[in-house]
Amino acid sequence: MTLEQYIRLPHRWQWGFTDCTLFAADWVVEATGKDPAAELRGAYFDADGAEVILRAAGGCEALVGAKLGVLGFHRVQQPQDGDIGIISTMTGFDAGGVAIKDIPAIRFGPLWAVMSARGAMVKHLDWTGVAWRIA
């Protein structure tokens, strides 16, 4: 399956199964057969549960880096199509106003593919400068 075909699948948001982090992990499984998030699947069922896991890991970059690193994927400075990177984006609203979070995304041309509550989307997003080669 190509990356474009993967993005076009009818992804439906579900915490712990198909959320922003697992959307990127599912692409890694599709592209390589390796599952960086095997022990995360079904381990949380809401935003609070996901936040507990992220905090325990030291944040999004640390969590994603640890999961991809143990499988042999290396950091890169110039991500290519299909690579996983960390982007900063608005994820909703909280008591303080707009919530901005770092989440994993998939490089797709000059854009990034992410999972939103409405499904997969591809757009220009603010890349944090952190990415891993998925090959």
C-alpha positions as a printed NumPy array, in Angstrom:
array([[  0.   ,   0.   ,   0.   ],
       [  1.305,   3.449,  -0.854],
       [  1.329,   6.308,   1.627],
       [ -1.399,   8.077,  -0.331],
       [ -3.586,   4.96 ,  -0.198],
       [ -2.984,   4.683,   3.537],
       [ -3.982,   8.308,   4.143],
       [ -7.161,   7.862,   2.079],
       [ -8.394,   4.918,   4.174],
       [-11.517,   5.667,   6.232],
       [ -9.669,   6.223,   9.533],
       [-11.958,   6.818,  12.531],
       [-10.66 ,   8.378,  15.733],
       [-10.664,   6.097,  18.765],
       [ -8.452,   6.713,  21.805],
       [ -5.927,   3.931,  22.263],
       [ -6.646,   2.371,  18.89 ],
       [ -6.659,   5.018,  16.111],
       [ -5.67 ,   8.396,  17.515],
       [ -2.974,  10.852,  16.448],
       [ -0.084,   8.778,  17.801],
       [ -1.389,   5.422,  16.621],
       [ -2.188,   6.813,  13.158],
       [  1.549,   7.359,  12.66 ],
       [  2.373,   3.994,  14.259],
       [ -0.102,   2.231,  11.959],
       [  1.74 ,   3.714,   8.984],
       [  5.015,   2.29 ,  10.33 ],
       [  3.34 ,  -1.139,  10.565],
       [  2.013,  -0.818,   7.006],
       [  5.359,   0.356,   5.603],
       [  7.709,  -1.948,   7.519],
       [  5.767,  -4.656,   9.349],
       [  7.186,  -3.387,  12.665],
       [  4.792,  -2.073,  15.326],
       [  6.321,   0.679,  17.467],
       [  3.141,   1.013,  19.535],
       [  2.199,  -2.589,  20.243],
       [  2.053,  -2.146,  24.02 ],
       [  0.181,   1.164,  23.75 ],
       [ -2.771,  -0.244,  21.841],
       [ -5.75 ,  -0.47 ,  24.15 ],
       [ -3.713,   0.832,  27.104],
       [ -5.739,   4.079,  27.361],
       [ -9.251,   5.14 ,  26.462],
       [ -9.329,   8.93 ,  26.718],
       [ -7.185,  12.074,  26.601],
       [ -6.318,  11.788,  30.296],
       [ -5.032,   8.246,  29.845],
       [ -2.961,   9.298,  26.836],
       [ -1.536,  12.228,  28.813],
       [ -0.453,   9.918,  31.658],
       [  1.492,   7.781,  29.176],
       [  3.058,  10.822,  27.495],
       [  4.161,  12.341,  30.814],
       [  5.606,   9.038,  32.041],
       [  7.65 ,   8.777,  28.831],
       [  8.941,  12.356,  29.072],
       [  6.718,  13.82 ,  26.34 ],
       [  5.835,  13.127,  22.742],
       [  9.341,  13.339,  21.301],
       [ 10.757,  11.031,  23.969],
       [  7.939,   8.496,  23.591],
       [  8.071,   8.375,  19.793],
       [ 11.88 ,   8.363,  19.785],
       [ 12.044,   5.471,  22.228],
       [  9.459,   3.413,  20.348],
       [ 11.046,   3.994,  16.927],
       [ 14.632,   3.765,  18.161],
       [ 14.219,   0.31 ,  19.66 ],
       [ 13.071,  -0.879,  16.211],
       [ 16.185,   0.542,  14.536],
       [ 14.743,   3.721,  12.995],
       [ 17.126,   6.702,  13.098],
       [ 16.609,  10.44 ,  13.417],
       [ 17.032,  12.554,  10.305],
       [ 17.294,  16.258,   9.586],
       [ 15.493,  16.228,   6.242],
       [ 12.389,  14.029,   6.401],
       [ 11.188,  12.341,   3.238],
       [  7.779,  10.986,   2.281],
       [  6.686,   8.385,   4.813],
       [  9.022,   9.474,   7.598],
       [  7.602,  10.215,  11.047],
       [  8.107,  13.69 ,  12.473],
       [  6.861,  15.677,  15.426],
       [  4.698,  18.682,  14.62 ],
       [  3.102,  21.347,  16.818],
       [ -0.562,  21.964,  16.154],
       [ -3.791,  23.104,  17.701],
       [ -5.511,  20.067,  19.183],
       [ -8.552,  21.762,  20.659],
       [ -9.464,  24.086,  23.455],
       [ -8.973,  23.893,  27.194],
       [ -9.644,  26.185,  30.147],
       [ -6.719,  28.375,  29.103],
       [ -7.893,  28.764,  25.503],
       [ -6.37 ,  27.078,  22.476],
       [ -4.496,  23.844,  23.22 ],
       [ -1.256,  23.444,  21.235],
       [  0.465,  20.072,  21.422],
       [  3.287,  18.181,  19.781],
       [  2.033,  15.094,  17.967],
       [  3.537,  12.583,  15.528],
       [  2.829,  13.082,  11.841],
       [  3.759,  11.445,   8.545],
       [  5.71 ,  13.412,   5.944],
       [  3.783,  13.656,   2.662],
       [  5.512,  15.844,   0.076],
       [  5.899,  19.32 ,   1.59 ],
       [  3.002,  18.599,   3.98 ],
       [  2.282,  16.455,   7.031],
       [ -0.451,  13.827,   7.442],
       [ -2.103,  13.609,  10.85 ],
       [ -5.154,  12.055,  12.436],
       [ -7.839,  14.444,  13.597],
       [-11.192,  13.829,  15.23 ],
       [-12.661,  14.01 ,  11.701],
       [-10.213,  11.546,  10.216],
       [ -6.905,  11.782,   8.408],
       [ -5.879,  15.137,   6.993],
       [ -2.865,  16.467,   5.138],
       [ -1.765,  20.062,   5.544],
       [  1.089,  22.437,   6.212],
       [  1.94 ,  22.12 ,   9.905],
       [  4.731,  23.443,  12.098],
       [  7.47 ,  20.807,  12.18 ],
       [  9.543,  20.828,  15.392],
       [ 12.71 ,  19.723,  13.583],
       [ 12.498,  16.152,  14.908],
       [ 11.959,  13.211,  12.525],
       [ 12.828,   9.559,  11.993],
       [ 13.52 ,   7.718,   8.735],
       [ 11.025,   4.93 ,   8.218],
       [ 12.672,   2.522,   5.815]])
